[in-house]
Amino acid sequence: MGDLYFEQIRGGLIVSCQALEDEPLHGGDTMAKMALAAEQGGAIGIRANSVHDIAAIKQATKLPIIGIIKRDYDDSEVYITPTLQEVQELMEARVDVIALDATSRPRPGGETLKELVSYMREQGQKVMADVSTIEEALYAESIGVSCISTTLSGYTHYSPQQKDPDFDLLREAVRKVKIPVIGEGRINTPEQAAFCLKLGAHAVVVGSAITRPKLITEKFAHAIRKTRDGQMH
Ligand SMILES: CC(=O)N[C@H](C=O)[C@@H](O)[C@H](O)[C@H](O)COP(=O)(O)O
């Protein structure tokens, strides 16, 4: 029998509604409106950062939520749900899935991915592993995560640095792991999102291209500036 959550999100669009403290749209009220707009536009799930935003989004929509807490620690590069502290905060906030960094980089305080995943499994909590390579995807599957997401390709020094989504990682992960694989990271057009499904992605997460108007504006402004500067020469 398939898991209900994964049946619900199959073939669908999950919208990541995130704005950090230094971003203009930061705040639960804004993220709740983003999530509502996403729902009205046809999203079947939300990915959100922080207990505060998650609570606000829950008031605005009934869509299932993938929760993360981004937090910086001095002794590690890992910032997406790095330690047990963030895991416990997210469990209290009650999210459908907790996503966490599942790269091979050392975690704060010497905690391990395996310990965190075991803890969540014991509590019946579904887990999304944000990976940057196929080796990380295979390891995450072997320790019992519920699904893989290509979120962190391009954000570790040893993964391909590119402006497009990492379709190669998605393709390989779909072929090699048995659990659902989600396409995520730099999916900037509807065509790219659809292509992820063609490659076998279970669902697709899109963030910046939908919910970060400052970045979207920058792309338009940059393109226009380049053309204008070209015309002036
Ligand atoms: C690398 C990292 O910190 N990714 C974060 C993970 O939650 C978010 O900032 C991204 O917006 C999300 O993964 C969706 O990706 P994109 O915004 O490229 O569609």
The ligand as an SDF file (V2000), in Angstrom:
LIG
                    3D

 19 18  0  0  0  0  0  0  0  0999 V2000
   19.9850   25.6160   -1.3600 C   0  0  0  0  0  0  0  0  0  0  0  0
   18.8770   26.0430   -0.4290 C   0  0  0  0  0  0  0  0  0  0  0  0
   19.1410   26.6380    0.6030 O   0  0  0  0  0  0  0  0  0  0  0  0
   17.6200   25.7170   -0.8020 N   0  0  0  0  0  0  0  0  0  0  0  0
   16.5080   26.1080    0.0110 C   0  0  0  0  0  0  0  0  0  0  0  0
   15.8320   24.9500    0.5510 C   0  0  0  0  0  0  0  0  0  0  0  0
   14.8390   24.9510    1.1700 O   0  0  0  0  0  0  0  0  0  0  0  0
   15.6020   27.1280   -0.5980 C   0  0  0  0  0  0  0  0  0  0  0  0
   16.2240   28.3700   -0.4050 O   0  0  0  0  0  0  0  0  0  0  0  0
   15.2140   26.9900   -2.0980 C   0  0  0  0  0  0  0  0  0  0  0  0
   14.4300   28.0990   -2.4280 O   0  0  0  0  0  0  0  0  0  0  0  0
   14.4210   25.7340   -2.4260 C   0  0  0  0  0  0  0  0  0  0  0  0
   15.2590   24.6090   -2.3470 O   0  0  0  0  0  0  0  0  0  0  0  0
   13.8090   25.7380   -3.8270 C   0  0  0  0  0  0  0  0  0  0  0  0
   14.7980   25.9480   -4.7920 O   0  0  0  0  0  0  0  0  0  0  0  0
   14.7070   27.1570   -5.8360 P   0  0  0  0  0  0  0  0  0  0  0  0
   14.4720   28.4180   -5.0580 O   0  0  0  0  0  0  0  0  0  0  0  0
   15.9920   27.1550   -6.5700 O   0  0  0  0  0  0  0  0  0  0  0  0
   13.5190   26.8360   -6.7530 O   0  0  0  0  0  0  0  0  0  0  0  0
  1  2  1  0
  2  3  2  0
  2  4  1  0
  4  5  1  0
  5  6  1  0
  5  8  1  0
  6  7  2  0
  8  9  1  0
  8 10  1  0
 10 11  1  0
 10 12  1  0
 12 13  1  0
 12 14  1  0
 14 15  1  0
 15 16  1  0
 16 17  2  0
 16 18  1  0
 16 19  1  0
M  END
$$$$
